[in-house]
Every structure is written in structure tokens, then in C-alpha cells.
Amino acid sequence: MNEVFYVILGWFLSFSTMYIKDFENNKRENLALLDVLISEFTQLHQALIEDYKSQLEDNSSLYVSPSFALSNKWWDSNKLLYMRRLPIEAKQFDKWNRVNEDIDLTKASPEEKANYASLTKETKNSLEQAIKYWQQSWYIILLHRLKHK
């Protein structure tokens, strides 16, 4: 009878250890994905602001930043990965990215500028909260997940 108990206990411990290691790997991968997403977000937002400043200085230029086209190609090729791994953050970034592509700050109304600023702040906060979430210990994250089920 003791042997059966030890076999079951050993199986449970090995399964738990394997699950925790997989969870830790997943956590590291999600943090790396979030770092890339925040980097893209920051670069795109900064590029839009710089383009806006340059257009204010020279009203005759119809300059379109090449960073938008490159970023959109990056997002188009990585969107499915992010939607699968980090769905909430990816949807928020996608929403912001679509507005970021379409807005022209020199022709935007004050309301459109305010909406863009609000969406930018919301996206930044969402990404920062996601990083804080994934930086917690594995057992705290698992407890949060159990609490929500």
C-alpha cells in the first residue's frame, strides 16, 4: 500500500514540477513579447509626434514616415501570435494602431486629438499593467487564475 502512495505522490510531484517549469517558460515568453510590443508602441507614438512637429515647422511638406509602413508590416506578421498569447493587450494595441495609422494631427479636430491622447494613455496603461502582472511570482499568478474561475 505504501508503494502505491509513493508512486502517486512521485507522479504528482513530477507533474507539478513540469507544469511549473512550463508556466515559468510561458511567463518569460509573454514578458519578452510585451517588451517588444511596448517598444513598437513607443516608437510609433514618437514617430507620429515627430512627424507632427516637422509638419508644423514646414506646412508645405507631405511627408509620410516610413516607420508606419514598416511597423504595420511587423504588426501584420505578428498579430496572430500576439492575439493568441496576449489577447487583451493585442486587441488594445490593434485598436490604437488603427487609429495611429489613420490620424493626421495637423488636420485633426481638438476632439480627435483628445481621443487619440486618451487611447494612447489607455494603451500604455494596459501594457504596463500586463507587464506588472507577468512579473509576479508564478504562484501568485496561478492564485489569481484560480480566483477568477
Backbone as a chain_set.jsonl record, in Angstrom:
{"seq": "MNEVFYVILGWFLSFSTMYIKDFENNKRENLALLDVLISEFTQLHQALIEDYKSQLEDNSSLYVSPSFALSNKWWDSNKLLYMRRLPIEAKQFDKWNRVNEDIDLTKASPEEKANYASLTKETKNSLEQAIKYWQQSWYIILLHRLKHK", "coords": {"N": [[0.825, -1.191, 0.0], [1.974, 1.218, 0.766], [3.8, 1.58, -1.309], [2.177, 2.188, -3.514], [1.12, 4.63, -2.716], [3.492, 6.183, -2.662], [4.203, 6.072, -5.349], [2.072, 7.421, -6.552], [2.361, 9.897, -5.277], [4.924, 10.611, -6.215], [4.387, 10.77, -8.969], [2.564, 12.906, -8.957], [4.207, 14.97, -7.929], [6.169, 15.12, -9.952], [4.598, 15.827, -12.152], [3.601, 18.306, -11.241], [5.996, 19.778, -10.991], [6.822, 19.811, -13.68], [4.682, 21.236, -14.793], [4.977, 23.727, -13.505], [7.499, 24.518, -14.444], [6.928, 24.755, -17.208], [5.046, 26.792, -17.031], [6.619, 28.885, -16.03], [8.37, 29.221, -18.224], [6.51, 30.049, -20.141], [5.702, 32.422, -18.954], [8.083, 33.947, -19.09], [8.307, 34.142, -21.892], [5.976, 35.586, -22.497], [6.539, 38.011, -21.205], [8.724, 38.838, -22.748], [7.454, 39.18, -25.231], [5.712, 41.255, -24.546], [7.575, 43.269, -23.991], [8.578, 43.777, -26.565], [6.232, 44.653, -27.782], [5.658, 46.999, -26.328], [7.913, 48.468, -27.012], [7.488, 48.822, -29.793], [5.103, 50.268, -29.668], [5.962, 52.63, -28.348], [7.864, 53.592, -30.192], [6.254, 54.038, -32.474], [4.411, 55.945, -31.534], [6.136, 58.024, -30.866], [7.197, 58.537, -33.401], [4.932, 59.526, -34.728], [4.482, 61.898, -33.292], [6.89, 63.265, -33.818], [6.655, 63.528, -36.608], [4.429, 65.168, -36.691], [5.44, 67.474, -35.46], [7.415, 68.17, -37.344], [5.825, 68.693, -39.56], [4.433, 70.907, -38.647], [6.467, 72.767, -38.586], [7.138, 72.944, -41.276], [4.822, 73.542, -43.365], [4.34, 72.946, -46.008], [5.236, 70.419, -46.583], [4.479, 67.062, -47.399], [5.106, 64.798, -45.923], [5.425, 61.377, -45.231], [5.928, 59.19, -42.702], [8.319, 56.591, -42.876], [8.41, 54.72, -40.892], [5.851, 53.986, -40.127], [4.851, 52.366, -42.196], [6.685, 50.234, -42.057], [6.216, 49.342, -39.465], [3.558, 48.555, -39.606], [3.765, 46.374, -41.289], [5.251, 44.745, -39.61], [3.392, 44.409, -37.513], [1.272, 43.221, -38.905], [2.431, 40.755, -39.559], [2.924, 39.658, -37.064], [0.625, 39.736, -35.612], [-1.256, 37.607, -35.206], [0.162, 35.868, -33.511], [0.403, 37.462, -31.204], [-2.32, 37.866, -30.644], [-3.06, 35.316, -29.953], [-1.388, 34.694, -27.746], [-1.405, 36.934, -25.977], [-4.167, 38.129, -25.697], [-5.831, 40.326, -24.741], [-4.114, 42.547, -24.508], [-3.157, 42.633, -27.12], [-5.471, 43.213, -28.61], [-6.015, 45.763, -27.645], [-3.679, 47.145, -28.481], [-3.949, 46.799, -31.243], [-6.281, 48.244, -31.761], [-5.374, 50.819, -31.046], [-3.289, 51.054, -32.909], [-4.638, 51.073, -35.366], [-5.993, 53.54, -35.198], [-3.773, 55.179, -34.943], [-2.571, 54.848, -37.433], [-4.39, 56.132, -39.103], [-4.743, 58.758, -38.257], [-4.169, 62.207, -38.732], [-2.446, 64.541, -37.301], [-2.181, 67.236, -37.911], [-4.46, 67.941, -39.245], [-6.445, 67.091, -37.636], [-9.283, 67.398, -35.501], [-9.764, 69.145, -32.35], [-11.171, 67.399, -30.686], [-10.671, 64.883, -31.845], [-7.913, 64.763, -31.44], [-7.876, 64.717, -28.648], [-9.194, 62.291, -28.201], [-7.348, 60.557, -29.369], [-5.141, 60.98, -27.68], [-6.209, 60.048, -25.273], [-6.707, 57.351, -25.923], [-4.084, 56.552, -26.398], [-2.954, 56.834, -23.854], [-4.523, 54.978, -22.473], [-3.775, 52.593, -23.77], [-1.031, 52.503, -23.177], [-1.151, 52.266, -20.362], [-2.472, 49.802, -20.184], [-0.564, 48.035, -21.284], [1.54, 48.397, -19.467], [0.335, 47.465, -17.096], [-0.016, 44.804, -17.802], [2.626, 43.945, -17.952], [3.385, 44.249, -15.26], [1.69, 42.335, -14.154], [2.686, 39.91, -15.28], [5.2, 39.892, -14.166], [4.97, 39.044, -11.617], [5.28, 36.477, -9.084], [5.094, 32.989, -9.948], [3.252, 31.474, -8.451], [1.5, 33.368, -7.418], [0.27, 34.36, -9.712], [-1.008, 32.017, -10.554], [-2.781, 31.707, -8.415], [-4.389, 33.984, -8.803], [-5.58, 33.254, -11.219], [-7.005, 30.964, -10.448], [-8.779, 32.14, -8.681], [-10.382, 33.633, -10.387], [-11.769, 31.708, -11.747]], "CA": [[0.0, 0.0, 0.0], [2.879, 2.368, 0.798], [4.403, 1.77, -2.629], [1.191, 2.855, -4.369], [1.079, 6.017, -2.266], [4.72, 6.847, -3.12], [4.138, 6.186, -6.81], [1.126, 8.502, -6.847], [2.995, 11.125, -4.819], [6.006, 10.899, -7.164], [3.767, 11.203, -10.219], [2.015, 14.224, -8.709], [5.314, 15.923, -7.82], [6.804, 15.312, -11.265], [3.646, 16.583, -12.966], [3.585, 19.675, -10.718], [7.265, 20.402, -11.365], [6.784, 20.044, -15.121], [3.715, 22.309, -15.027], [5.558, 24.982, -13.028], [8.557, 24.904, -15.389], [6.254, 25.227, -18.421], [4.432, 28.074, -16.714], [7.716, 29.868, -15.956], [8.805, 29.499, -19.606], [5.436, 30.825, -20.752], [5.771, 33.739, -18.334], [9.226, 34.642, -19.695], [7.976, 34.442, -23.285], [4.99, 36.669, -22.509], [7.242, 39.252, -20.865], [9.513, 39.234, -23.921], [6.502, 39.689, -26.218], [5.249, 42.562, -24.078], [8.67, 44.226, -24.185], [8.599, 44.139, -27.988], [5.018, 45.425, -28.059], [5.84, 48.338, -25.754], [8.908, 49.142, -27.835], [6.808, 49.239, -31.024], [4.153, 51.311, -29.281], [6.719, 53.85, -28.06], [8.456, 54.08, -31.439], [5.205, 54.566, -33.346], [3.873, 57.166, -30.958], [7.174, 59.046, -31.014], [7.284, 58.878, -34.822], [3.794, 60.376, -35.052], [4.723, 63.21, -32.684], [7.969, 63.908, -34.582], [6.097, 63.927, -37.901], [3.549, 66.316, -36.432], [6.301, 68.639, -35.229], [8.066, 68.564, -38.598], [4.801, 69.275, -40.43], [4.142, 72.249, -38.139], [7.577, 73.628, -38.985], [7.118, 73.091, -42.731], [3.456, 73.191, -43.766], [4.263, 72.516, -47.403], [5.677, 69.031, -46.784], [3.511, 65.976, -47.259], [5.993, 63.716, -45.533], [4.84, 60.229, -44.54], [7.022, 58.49, -42.029], [8.478, 55.196, -43.29], [8.27, 53.826, -39.739], [4.49, 53.462, -40.074], [4.743, 51.24, -43.12], [7.455, 49.116, -41.506], [5.549, 48.841, -38.27], [2.349, 47.847, -39.993], [4.192, 45.065, -41.775], [5.604, 43.979, -38.416], [2.174, 44.058, -36.795], [0.523, 42.267, -39.724], [3.046, 39.434, -39.499], [2.96, 39.16, -35.681], [-0.673, 39.954, -34.966], [-1.863, 36.343, -34.766], [0.909, 35.395, -32.34], [0.007, 38.268, -30.047], [-3.737, 37.605, -30.343], [-3.143, 34.008, -29.294], [-0.661, 34.671, -26.473], [-1.795, 38.063, -25.118], [-5.32, 38.655, -26.447], [-6.333, 41.626, -24.271], [-3.144, 43.574, -24.881], [-3.08, 42.697, -28.583], [-6.657, 43.93, -29.094], [-5.828, 47.178, -27.305], [-2.649, 47.678, -29.373], [-4.505, 46.819, -32.592], [-7.205, 49.383, -31.791], [-4.552, 52.024, -31.063], [-2.516, 51.068, -34.149], [-5.529, 51.505, -36.456], [-6.188, 54.988, -35.053], [-2.472, 55.796, -35.193], [-2.348, 54.843, -38.88], [-5.336, 56.988, -39.808], [-4.828, 60.136, -37.768], [-3.245, 63.25, -39.183], [-2.589, 65.51, -36.22], [-2.264, 68.614, -38.411], [-5.823, 68.176, -39.717], [-7.383, 66.534, -36.661], [-10.0, 68.344, -34.638], [-9.363, 69.005, -30.942], [-11.804, 66.191, -30.136], [-9.913, 63.731, -32.339], [-6.627, 64.766, -30.731], [-8.149, 64.284, -27.269], [-9.487, 60.849, -28.254], [-6.075, 59.872, -29.628], [-4.346, 61.048, -26.45], [-6.852, 59.161, -24.302], [-6.449, 55.974, -26.357], [-2.66, 56.315, -26.192], [-2.761, 56.637, -22.408], [-5.172, 53.708, -22.129], [-2.935, 51.514, -24.288], [0.198, 52.473, -22.38], [-1.504, 51.714, -19.049], [-2.785, 48.381, -20.364], [0.687, 47.297, -21.469], [2.286, 48.438, -18.209], [-0.33, 46.559, -16.157], [0.267, 43.429, -18.232], [3.997, 43.628, -17.539], [3.365, 44.057, -13.804], [1.031, 41.055, -13.9], [3.56, 38.789, -15.626], [6.413, 39.936, -13.363], [4.689, 38.454, -10.309], [5.684, 35.079, -8.915], [4.202, 32.052, -10.624], [2.16, 31.009, -7.586], [0.528, 34.458, -7.3], [-0.49, 34.356, -10.961], [-1.904, 30.865, -10.526], [-3.857, 32.003, -7.461], [-5.305, 34.903, -9.482], [-6.334, 32.493, -12.211], [-7.965, 30.117, -9.737], [-9.787, 33.028, -8.09], [-11.297, 34.083, -11.44], [-12.554, 30.57, -12.266]], "C": [[0.873, 1.26, 0.0], [3.491, 2.644, -0.569], [3.455, 2.511, -3.562], [1.123, 4.348, -4.008], [2.307, 6.784, -2.77], [4.752, 7.016, -4.638], [3.223, 7.346, -7.195], [1.72, 9.846, -6.439], [4.117, 11.552, -5.771], [5.46, 11.404, -8.487], [3.224, 12.627, -10.061], [3.127, 15.28, -8.638], [5.991, 16.173, -9.168], [5.888, 16.11, -12.195], [3.617, 18.046, -12.528], [4.852, 20.426, -11.118], [7.285, 20.743, -12.851], [5.833, 21.204, -15.446], [4.294, 23.665, -14.631], [6.667, 25.451, -13.973], [7.961, 25.426, -16.698], [5.635, 26.604, -18.2], [5.489, 29.179, -16.641], [8.232, 30.227, -17.352], [7.781, 30.373, -20.329], [5.461, 32.261, -20.231], [6.913, 34.561, -18.94], [8.934, 35.045, -21.141], [6.972, 35.594, -23.378], [5.628, 38.007, -22.155], [8.074, 39.756, -22.041], [8.605, 39.807, -25.012], [5.987, 41.074, -25.821], [6.323, 43.632, -24.23], [8.728, 44.703, -25.633], [7.39, 45.012, -28.325], [5.128, 46.85, -27.514], [6.867, 49.127, -26.561], [8.278, 49.659, -29.13], [5.841, 50.385, -30.749], [4.873, 52.647, -29.084], [7.298, 54.441, -29.337], [7.402, 54.695, -32.355], [4.656, 55.884, -32.83], [4.883, 58.309, -31.124], [7.305, 59.485, -32.468], [6.137, 59.797, -35.231], [4.002, 61.787, -34.51], [5.808, 63.961, -33.456], [7.477, 64.364, -35.953], [5.207, 65.146, -37.756], [4.366, 67.584, -36.23], [6.95, 69.107, -36.529], [7.059, 69.179, -39.565], [4.411, 70.672, -39.964], [5.223, 73.23, -38.556], [7.551, 73.928, -40.476], [5.761, 72.625, -43.237], [3.359, 72.654, -45.185], [4.633, 71.053, -47.593], [4.526, 68.063, -46.579], [4.272, 64.707, -46.921], [5.222, 62.624, -44.804], [5.987, 59.416, -43.971], [7.122, 57.048, -42.506], [8.307, 54.231, -42.12], [6.867, 53.253, -39.649], [4.333, 52.249, -40.984], [5.493, 50.023, -42.599], [6.757, 48.511, -40.311], [4.299, 48.058, -38.643], [2.673, 46.48, -40.574], [4.559, 44.169, -40.6], [4.347, 43.518, -37.709], [1.35, 43.049, -37.588], [1.11, 40.864, -39.625], [3.047, 38.838, -38.093], [1.618, 39.222, -34.961], [-1.284, 38.661, -34.428], [-1.16, 35.761, -33.542], [0.474, 36.145, -31.093], [-1.456, 38.019, -29.66], [-3.904, 36.269, -29.612], [-2.536, 34.038, -27.898], [-1.135, 35.735, -25.485], [-3.013, 38.766, -25.736], [-5.792, 40.043, -26.017], [-5.403, 42.75, -24.722], [-3.063, 43.734, -26.397], [-4.287, 43.441, -29.162], [-6.529, 45.422, -28.822], [-4.801, 47.821, -28.237], [-3.187, 47.797, -30.795], [-5.449, 48.011, -32.762], [-6.417, 50.694, -31.88], [-3.811, 52.157, -32.391], [-3.381, 51.529, -35.322], [-5.774, 53.017, -36.394], [-4.897, 55.724, -35.391], [-2.166, 55.863, -36.689], [-3.16, 55.929, -39.572], [-5.288, 58.456, -39.42], [-3.752, 61.018, -38.399], [-3.421, 64.392, -38.189], [-2.689, 66.959, -36.709], [-3.686, 68.955, -38.858], [-6.879, 67.689, -38.719], [-8.024, 67.646, -35.835], [-9.503, 68.172, -33.198], [-9.959, 67.747, -30.283], [-11.066, 64.923, -30.575], [-8.552, 63.627, -31.654], [-6.801, 64.283, -29.297], [-8.441, 62.786, -27.225], [-8.213, 60.043, -28.486], [-5.21, 59.849, -28.366], [-4.904, 60.109, -25.383], [-6.583, 57.689, -24.64], [-4.983, 55.609, -26.159], [-2.377, 56.035, -24.724], [-3.352, 55.303, -21.957], [-4.326, 52.52, -22.573], [-1.658, 51.378, -23.474], [-0.074, 51.861, -21.01], [-1.792, 50.214, -19.13], [-1.511, 47.55, -20.485], [1.516, 47.281, -20.186], [1.667, 47.517, -17.162], [-0.058, 45.104, -16.511], [1.685, 43.024, -17.815], [4.051, 43.402, -16.038], [2.737, 42.71, -13.442], [1.99, 39.893, -14.134], [4.879, 38.811, -14.857], [6.201, 39.357, -11.964], [5.207, 37.015, -10.264], [4.64, 34.154, -9.53], [3.033, 31.641, -9.746], [1.107, 32.105, -7.382], [-0.34, 34.519, -8.554], [-1.468, 33.189, -10.984], [-3.058, 31.072, -9.547], [-4.871, 32.975, -8.06], [-6.183, 34.159, -10.478], [-7.37, 31.588, -11.552], [-9.095, 30.953, -9.152], [-10.826, 33.433, -9.127], [-12.147, 32.946, -12.004], [-13.617, 30.208, -11.328]], "O": [[0.56, 2.242, -0.673], [3.681, 3.8, -0.948], [3.89, 3.375, -4.322], [1.076, 5.209, -4.886], [2.177, 7.91, -3.252], [5.279, 8.008, -5.143], [3.562, 8.153, -8.06], [1.598, 10.826, -7.174], [4.237, 12.734, -6.094], [5.996, 12.348, -9.067], [3.412, 13.46, -10.947], [2.999, 16.356, -9.221], [6.346, 17.308, -9.487], [6.356, 16.972, -12.939], [3.609, 18.937, -13.377], [4.784, 21.581, -11.538], [7.711, 21.83, -13.239], [6.148, 22.053, -16.28], [4.117, 24.647, -15.352], [6.766, 26.641, -14.272], [8.433, 26.426, -17.238], [5.694, 27.471, -19.072], [5.269, 30.284, -17.137], [8.502, 31.394, -17.634], [8.14, 31.314, -21.036], [5.262, 33.204, -20.996], [6.731, 35.735, -19.264], [9.27, 36.151, -21.563], [7.102, 36.471, -24.232], [5.287, 39.03, -22.749], [8.124, 40.958, -22.302], [8.949, 40.805, -25.646], [5.846, 41.957, -26.667], [6.015, 44.777, -24.561], [8.905, 45.893, -25.894], [7.509, 45.99, -29.064], [4.726, 47.801, -28.184], [6.7, 50.329, -26.769], [8.509, 50.804, -29.52], [5.774, 51.351, -31.51], [4.433, 53.674, -29.601], [7.233, 55.653, -29.546], [7.629, 55.751, -32.945], [4.461, 56.828, -33.596], [4.511, 59.426, -31.482], [7.503, 60.668, -32.744], [6.341, 60.741, -35.994], [3.723, 62.764, -35.205], [5.667, 65.155, -33.72], [7.829, 65.45, -36.414], [5.227, 66.046, -38.595], [4.027, 68.641, -36.763], [7.026, 70.309, -36.787], [7.404, 70.093, -40.314], [4.091, 71.532, -40.785], [4.934, 74.391, -38.846], [7.899, 75.031, -40.898], [5.572, 71.439, -43.509], [2.389, 71.975, -45.524], [4.374, 70.49, -48.657], [3.701, 68.241, -45.682], [4.096, 63.671, -47.563], [4.461, 62.901, -43.877], [6.899, 59.012, -44.691], [6.112, 56.345, -42.54], [8.079, 53.041, -42.336], [6.693, 52.143, -39.147], [3.757, 51.234, -40.592], [4.993, 48.902, -42.687], [6.715, 47.29, -40.166], [4.018, 47.013, -38.056], [1.922, 45.526, -40.367], [4.226, 42.984, -40.585], [4.243, 42.348, -37.339], [0.788, 42.12, -37.009], [0.365, 39.884, -39.608], [3.162, 37.621, -37.949], [1.509, 38.795, -33.812], [-1.779, 38.637, -33.301], [-1.809, 35.225, -32.644], [0.21, 35.542, -30.053], [-1.784, 37.97, -28.474], [-4.781, 36.12, -28.761], [-3.103, 33.471, -26.964], [-1.252, 35.465, -24.289], [-2.89, 39.881, -26.243], [-6.122, 40.862, -26.875], [-5.849, 43.77, -25.247], [-2.916, 44.848, -26.898], [-4.138, 44.217, -30.107], [-6.888, 46.248, -29.662], [-5.027, 48.925, -28.732], [-2.914, 48.783, -31.48], [-5.416, 48.698, -33.782], [-6.744, 51.57, -32.681], [-3.716, 53.255, -32.939], [-2.918, 52.287, -36.175], [-5.761, 53.692, -37.424], [-4.921, 56.766, -36.046], [-1.567, 56.831, -37.157], [-2.685, 56.57, -40.509], [-5.745, 59.311, -40.179], [-2.6, 60.618, -38.566], [-4.414, 65.118, -38.228], [-3.223, 67.814, -36.002], [-4.075, 70.123, -38.853], [-8.076, 67.864, -38.947], [-7.411, 68.666, -35.522], [-8.888, 67.156, -32.873], [-9.325, 67.119, -29.435], [-10.863, 64.007, -29.778], [-8.096, 62.53, -31.328], [-5.973, 63.529, -28.787], [-7.987, 62.091, -26.316], [-8.016, 58.987, -27.884], [-4.62, 58.823, -28.028], [-4.144, 59.452, -24.671], [-6.273, 56.886, -23.76], [-4.672, 54.476, -25.79], [-1.643, 55.104, -24.394], [-2.751, 54.589, -21.154], [-4.178, 51.549, -21.83], [-1.251, 50.27, -23.124], [0.698, 51.022, -20.546], [-1.4, 49.452, -18.246], [-1.391, 46.492, -19.867], [2.128, 46.265, -19.855], [2.392, 46.857, -16.417], [0.112, 44.267, -15.625], [1.912, 41.896, -17.378], [4.698, 42.459, -15.582], [3.203, 42.028, -12.529], [2.101, 38.997, -13.298], [5.614, 37.824, -14.895], [7.161, 39.2, -11.21], [5.528, 36.424, -11.295], [3.46, 34.494, -9.619], [1.922, 31.474, -10.248], [-0.068, 31.791, -7.19], [-1.552, 34.711, -8.461], [-2.621, 33.347, -11.386], [-4.186, 30.659, -9.819], [-6.075, 32.819, -7.855], [-7.385, 34.407, -10.567], [-8.49, 31.462, -12.048], [-10.246, 30.515, -9.131], [-12.007, 33.565, -8.807], [-13.147, 33.202, -12.675], [-14.379, 29.278, -11.589]]}, "num_chains": 1, "name": "protein.A"}
